[in-house]
Amino acid sequence: MNFIVRTIVTAMALGLTSMVISGMTIVHNGTTSGAIFAALGVALILCLVQSLIRPFVKLLSFPLYILTLGLFSLVVNALMLWMTTGITDWFGDSWGLTIHGGFWTFVGAALVVSILQTVIGWFAPKRRQRLQGAHA
């Protein structure tokens, strides 16, 4: 359930980011439902990339995290967006994520997506915590 909520939050953040960053577009067939499904598909791929690949990248780049006091996370998030654009390119021109403009566009998009994921996540339903021990 948490992965589904995170995917929906990411889809909303990607959609809003594509409106703010001029070089970023979510490719779809032109209909509203196509835009929603394309955003959800791109968000699903981004969440999978962040869940499966980002931990290894963070582990390998741990000294850079320390050296830059955590600012290297923007570069790692930009790398995750770059990987997502590469993966969605495999699906052809019917849907996907395209970012034009180079490295700084990826970093700017990663920053905006991260901020929007945090803000939208505040309003997302939270996982219920189980009562430990006695039933109150």
Secondary structure, DSSP 8 states (H G I E B T S, - for coil): -HHHHHHHHHHHHHHHHHHH-TTEEEE--SSHHHHHHHHHHHHHHHHHHHHHTHHHHHHHTHHHHHHTTTTHHHHHHHHHHHHHHHHHHTT-SSSEEEE-S-HHHHHHHHHHHHHHHHHHHHHS--------SS--
